Amino acid sequence: MSFRASEPMLASRAVLGTLGAVLVLLAWELGARFGWRDAAVLPSPMQAIAAAWQHLTAAELAQHVGASLGRIVAGFLLAAVAGVALGVAAGWYRGLGRLVRPLVDLLRPIPPLAWIPIAIVWFGLGEPSKVFVIFLGAFFPIFTNAWRGMTSIPPALLAAARTMDVDGPALLAKVALPAALPDIATGLRVGFGLSFGILVAAELIAAERGMGYLVMHARQLGQLGVAVFAILLIGVVTLVADAILAALLRRWLGRRAEA
């Protein structure tokens, strides 16, 4: 199936996903209004928006979103470069893979939240420590998928390329990497999503702005509506950013397929 042919299917999935989200929000709104009716327990989406409107200006909201996106982009880009490079190298050079994989398997189950004390010791309370925690959250799925993509290339494909005198770096660049691109793209999307998932933990490190900071700060002030709004905001920004990344990856992979 070509990438262009799959566009109607992708559009239908987007419509169904949007419809599902709207139905959940509607059920939440109705439950808050006619069910528990206590905003101190769980405010409805409209009550959360009203609370944010009351306590936040548009400029403050833009600063929070911008600060978080800056940290996420920095951490994700570092993780993408390191994860893809190391994953491709470990998958292509089997000796390096046997050396690196046990270390990755040892560190991967450790939640990024556990690295916060070490991040503070290494990088202080500034932006680098927050970026480091986000980097850790994104790195491991990117590395794992890049490594899997390289190790799952059909041997017959490599053998066929060698019969045409394609070997060494040319075999890696012209045959192996294009074959591994779908797995690499999957890892990038998973890592990008996890970057948002670890945002709140990263912004526990002496942050003064950011969407995760907004959640924690509103909770400390007893502004549950603002906290719920910030949580919903993280979800919306994540969906939009992921859709943009997915479109870029589809365009990139489509061009590679047509090349």
N, C-alpha and C positions, 0 to 999 in steps of 0.2 A: 504494500500500500504506500503510495507516495505521500509526502507531507501535505501537499495541496489537497489531495483527496480526503485527508483526514480532518480537514478544517470544519466541515459540517458536523462531524461527530464531536469535535472539541467544542463547537458552539453549543450543541445540544447538552453536553455535559455541564457547561458553564451555566446554561439556563436552569437545568435541574438543580445544580448546586446552589444557585442564588435563590431559587424557589424554596429549597429545603431550609436555608438560613432564615429566610423571611418567615416561614411557618414557625420555626423555633422561637424567633424573636416575638412573633405574635402570641404564641402560647405563653411565653414568659410574661409579656405585658398583661394578658388577660388574667394569668395566675396572680400577678402582683395586685391587680385592681379588684379582683373578685374572690381571690383565694386567701392568701395570708394577710394582705392589706397592710403590711407593716414595713415601711421603707427602711427601718432600722435593722430588719432581718435580711432582706434582699430587695433593693429598689428595682423598679421596672426600668426597661431601657429609656423610656421617656423621662422618668424621674432622674435617671443618671445624667441624661443630656441636660435637663434643666439645672441640676446641681452644678455641672461643669460650666454652664452658661453663667451661673451666678458667681462662681468663684474664680473663673479663668477668663482672661482676655484672649483674643485671637493671636496677638503677638506672643503671649506666654505659651500658648499651645504650639505655635510654630517653633518656638525655641526648644520645647521639649521633644517634639518630633524630629527636628533637625539634629539635636544632640545625639539622640538614639540612633538615627540613621547613619550619622558620621561614625559612631563606634562600630556599628554592625558592618558597614562597608569596609572599614579598615581591618577589622578582625577577619571578616570573610575573605577578603582579597589575599591577606597573608596566608590564611588556611588553604585557599584554592591553589596558590602558587606552590606552597610547601607540600600539600597533600597530593596534588597531581604529579609534581616532579618526583617526589619520593615514591609514590605508588607506581608510577610508570617504570621508574628505575628498578624498584624491587621486583616488579613482575617480569621485567625483561631480563635482568641479570639475576638468575636464580640463587647464586651465592649470596648476593646482597639481600635477597628476599628472606633467605634462611637466617640471616643475621638480624634483620629489622623486624620481621613479623613477631617473634616472641616478645620483644620490647613493646611493640604496639598493642599486642594482646594483653600485656600486663597493665598498661596504662589506660586502655580504652574503657574498662568498666568503672574507673574512678570518676564520680560526678564532678563537673567543673566547679560546683560550689565548694568542694573540698580543697580546691586549689587557691581559694581566695586568700588565706593567710600567707601562703608562699608568694602569691602575686604581690601582696602588699610589701613583703620583705624585699623582693627582687626589684619591684618597680615603683614602690611608694604608693601614695594615695591619688596620684594623678591619672590622666587618661591611659597611659600605657598599661596599667594593671587591669583596667576594664577591657581594653582591647585584647589583652592576653587571655582573659577568661573566655571571651567570645571566640577567639582563635581556637582554643582547646575544644570548645563545643562543636565547632565546624570541621576541624581537621580530620578527626578519625573516620567519619563516614566518607569524606572525600578520598582519603588515602585508601580505605578499604575497597571502594568501588573502582578506583583507578587500578589498583592491584588486581582485583578480580577480572576487570576487563582485559588486562594484559595477559593474564594466565589462562583465560578461557578462549583465546584466539584459536580457531581450528588449525591443527598442524598442517593439514592439507593446503590451507591458504598460504602459509609460509613456504611450504615446499614448492608450490606452484610458482611463487614469486622468485624463489632461488633458481628455478629452471630457466628463468628469463634474465639471469645474471643480476638480480636485485638482492643485495646482501649488505650486512653491516649497518651503518647509519641510515642508508637509503631504505633498507627493509623496515627499519623502525619507523622512519618518518612517513614513508609512502604506503605501507601496508599495515603494520601493527597498530600504529596510533589511530588511523581512520577506523579500523575494526573495533578498537576499544572505546571510541567516542561515545556511543550510547550509554555505556556503563559510567564513563566519566561524567557525562551530563546528569545522570541520575544522582551520582554522588554530590555534584554541585548543588542540585536542588535540595537534597536532604540536608546537606551542610548549611545551606542558606536558611532553611526553615529552623534548624536547631540554633542558629545564631539569634533569631528572634526569641526562641524558647529560653535561652540562657540570659536574655537581656536584663530581666529583673534582678537576677543574682549578681550580674556584673555591676549593675548600678547601685548595689548595696555598698560599694566601696566609695564612700565619701562623695557621692555625686550630688550636684546642686541643681541639675536639670536632667530631663530625659523621661521617657514614658514609664520605664520601670521605677524611676525615682518618684514619679507622680503617684504611682500606686501606693508605695510605701509611705510617702509623706502624707497623702490623704488619709490613709489608715491611722497614722499617728495623731492626726488632728480630729479623728472621728468623723470624717467626711466620706462616708461609705459610698454615697452616690458618685462622688468624684473618682473614687477608687474603681468602682465598677465601670465608669465611663472610660478610664484609662486602660482597663483590661480589654474592653471592647475595641478601643482605639488601636491597641497593639494587634488585635486580631485582624482588624480592617487593613491596617498598614501592611501586615504580613501577607494577606491575601493579594493586595495590589502589587506589592514588590515581587511576590512569587510569580504572579501572572506575567509581569514584565520580564523576569528572568526566563520563564518558560518560553515566552515568545521569542526572546533573543536566541535561546538555545535551539529552538525548532528552526529558526531561520539559518543559524550557523550549521546545524546538522543537515538541513536541506541543501544548502550550498555544497557542503562536502559530498553529499550523495550524488548531486548532479555533476560534480567535477570529474 
